[in-house]
């Protein structure tokens, strides 16, 4: 099943099919709609994100904060996630 990620505006096109957003502890791939708790205890729903655009970047994740009815763009580590590059082989 292909990953559906909403990309944020960027000056560089990143082929999202070469990236997966995964849970840092388990390595399990995550998808929009999955729920998480932030380091600060906020309950959020993953809406999408942007993979890294250069080696020094960690990318971003787009989350909906349920308690505050707000959208936020964070570093993936805020919700214990990370982007991993996948091989086409």
Number of C-alpha atoms within 10 A of each C-alpha: 3 6 16 14 21 14 17 14 8 9 7 8 9 15 10 18 14 13 18 21 26 18 17 16 9 8 12 12 15 17 17 17 13 11 18 18 14 15 11 8 9 14 17 24 18 21 20 23 24 24 26 18 15 10 7 7 11 18 20 24 27 23 25 20 19 13 9 10 8 10 15 14 17 14 18 24 17 16 23 15 23 24 23 17 13 11 8 6 3
